């Protein structure tokens, strides 16, 4: 939890306690004095004081319980935000890696460089990572971006593994997928910026 948030909550609690002391204590003192002036017996005064103290204790317990519940909810929300930022950062990083890798692949194809037979292995490992890292994600936006990246990456893996692909078809497909992945990278960056902005708003 951010220290500024803690300070604000601590200050609010201290102010409430201070007003409680400044208002309740004098009021209780005046009430006891008035009861003495009215001739109320000491046993009745003690009973009244005990009753007021019991009500005060109940109110304090309710206040403390509500404050504790509020802190727990804030902590849960903070952890959820942190998880969102982590997953959004990971998705953006994977998309960026793929864009760079596909860009290098296009450069190699433009130069007529013969691709190694195992060139698809690196892309297959990234595809496996995508399938594992975002299966339990609850963000609809991230799931949508990840599914698009998976789909385009799957096409790249298929054409790289297909020995019957002509150089022209391979080049055209890889270039098309590069454009698509660049679009997905932009979406991932915008999503990360949006999630990070929510975290910053929560801290302030």
C-alpha positions in Angstrom: 0.0 0.0 0.0 1.3 3.5 -0.9 2.6 5.4 2.1 0.5 8.5 1.2 -2.7 6.4 1.4 -1.6 5.1 4.8 -0.9 8.6 6.0 -4.3 9.8 5.0 -6.1 6.9 6.7 -4.0 7.2 9.8 -4.7 11.0 9.9 -8.4 10.3 9.5 -8.4 7.8 12.4 -6.4 10.2 14.6 -8.9 13.0 13.9 -11.9 10.8 14.7 -10.3 9.7 18.0 -9.4 13.3 18.9 -13.0 14.5 18.3 -14.3 11.6 20.2 -12.2 12.6 23.2 -13.0 16.3 22.9 -16.8 15.7 22.5 -17.7 12.5 24.3 -15.6 13.0 27.4 -16.9 16.5 28.3 -20.4 15.5 27.4 -20.2 12.5 29.7 -18.7 14.7 32.5 -21.6 17.2 32.1 -24.2 14.4 32.1 -22.7 12.9 35.3 -22.7 16.4 36.9 -26.3 17.0 35.9 -27.4 13.7 37.3 -25.7 14.5 40.6 -27.5 17.9 40.7 -30.8 16.1 40.0 -30.2 13.8 43.0 -29.7 10.6 41.0 -28.1 7.9 43.2 -24.5 6.8 42.6 -25.7 3.3 41.7 -27.9 4.8 38.9 -25.0 7.0 37.7 -22.7 4.0 37.6 -25.3 2.0 35.7 -25.7 4.9 33.2 -21.9 5.2 32.8 -21.7 1.4 32.2 -24.4 1.5 29.6 -22.9 4.4 27.8 -19.5 2.7 27.9 -21.0 -0.5 26.5 -22.6 1.4 23.6 -19.3 3.2 23.0 -17.4 -0.1 23.0 -19.9 -1.5 20.5 -19.5 1.5 18.2 -15.7 1.3 18.4 -15.8 -2.4 17.6 -18.0 -1.7 14.5 -15.8 1.2 13.4 -12.6 -0.9 13.8 -14.2 -3.9 11.9 -15.3 -1.6 9.1 -11.9 0.0 8.9 -10.2 -3.4 8.8 -12.5 -4.6 6.1 -11.9 -1.5 4.1 -8.1 -2.0 4.3 -8.5 -5.7 3.2 -10.5 -4.6 0.2 -8.0 -2.0 -0.8 -5.2 -4.6 -0.5 -7.1 -7.1 -2.6 -7.7 -4.4 -5.2 -4.0 -3.4 -5.1 -2.9 -7.0 -5.7 -5.4 -7.3 -8.6 -4.0 -4.1 -10.1 -0.4 -5.4 -9.8 -1.4 -8.7 -11.4 -3.0 -6.8 -14.3 0.1 -4.7 -14.8 2.3 -7.8 -14.7 0.2 -9.7 -17.3 -0.1 -6.6 -19.5 3.7 -6.1 -19.3 4.3 -9.7 -20.2 1.9 -9.6 -23.2 3.5 -6.4 -24.5 7.0 -8.0 -24.1 6.0 -11.1 -26.0 4.4 -9.1 -28.8 7.5 -6.9 -29.0 9.8 -9.9 -29.2 7.7 -11.4 -32.0 7.7 -8.2 -34.0 11.5 -7.9 -33.8 11.9 -11.6 -34.7 9.6 -11.4 -37.7 11.2 -8.2 -38.8 14.6 -10.0 -38.8 13.0 -12.9 -40.7 11.7 -10.6 -43.4 15.1 -9.1 -43.7 16.6 -12.6 -44.2 14.0 -13.5 -46.8 14.7 -10.2 -48.7 18.4 -11.0 -48.8 17.7 -14.5 -50.1 19.2 -16.1 -47.1 18.4 -19.8 -46.8 16.5 -20.4 -43.6 17.7 -23.2 -41.3 15.5 -26.2 -41.0 14.8 -25.6 -37.3 13.8 -21.9 -37.8 10.3 -22.6 -36.6 11.4 -23.9 -33.2 11.8 -20.5 -31.6 8.4 -19.4 -32.7 6.9 -22.7 -31.5 8.4 -22.1 -28.0 6.9 -18.5 -27.9 3.5 -20.0 -29.0 3.7 -22.5 -26.1 4.5 -19.7 -23.7 1.5 -17.7 -24.9 -0.7 -20.7 -24.4 0.5 -21.2 -20.8 0.9 -17.7 -19.5 -2.6 -16.3 -20.3 -4.9 -19.3 -19.9 -6.0 -18.2 -16.5 -6.3 -14.5 -17.4 -9.6 -12.8 -16.6 -9.1 -9.7 -18.7 -11.2 -9.8 -21.9 -9.1 -7.3 -23.6 -5.8 -9.2 -22.9 -7.4 -12.5 -23.9 -8.5 -11.0 -27.2 -5.0 -9.6 -27.9 -3.3 -12.8 -26.9 -5.7 -14.9 -29.1 -4.9 -12.7 -32.1 -1.1 -13.1 -31.5 -1.5 -16.8 -31.1 -3.5 -17.1 -34.4 -0.9 -15.1 -36.4 2.0 -16.8 -34.7 0.4 -20.2 -35.6 0.2 -19.1 -39.2 3.9 -18.2 -39.2 4.8 -21.6 -37.6 2.7 -23.5 -40.2 4.3 -21.7 -43.3 7.8 -22.2 -41.8 7.2 -25.9 -41.3 5.6 -26.4 -44.7 8.4 -27.6 -46.9 6.2 -27.1 -50.0 5.8 -23.3 -49.5 7.2 -21.3 -52.3 9.5 -18.4 -51.5 7.0 -15.9 -52.8 4.2 -17.3 -50.6 6.4 -17.5 -47.6 7.5 -13.9 -48.0 4.0 -12.6 -48.6 2.6 -14.5 -45.6 5.4 -13.4 -43.3 5.0 -9.8 -44.3 1.3 -9.9 -43.7 1.8 -11.4 -40.3 4.4 -8.8 -39.5 1.8 -6.1 -40.1 -0.7 -7.9 -38.0 1.7 -8.4 -35.1 2.7 -4.7 -35.2 -1.0 -3.9 -34.8 -1.3 -6.3 -31.9 1.8 -4.8 -30.3 0.2 -1.3 -30.4 -2.9 -2.7 -28.8 -0.8 -4.4 -26.1 1.1 -1.1 -25.4 -2.2 0.9 -25.2 -3.6 -1.7 -22.8 -0.5 -1.6 -20.6 -0.7 2.2 -20.5 -4.4 2.0 -19.5 -3.7 -0.5 -16.7 -0.7 1.4 -15.4 -2.8 4.6 -15.4 -5.4 2.9 -13.2 -2.7 1.8 -10.7 -1.3 5.4 -10.6 -4.8 6.8 -9.9 -5.3 4.3 -7.1 -2.0 5.4 -5.5 -2.9 9.1 -5.6 
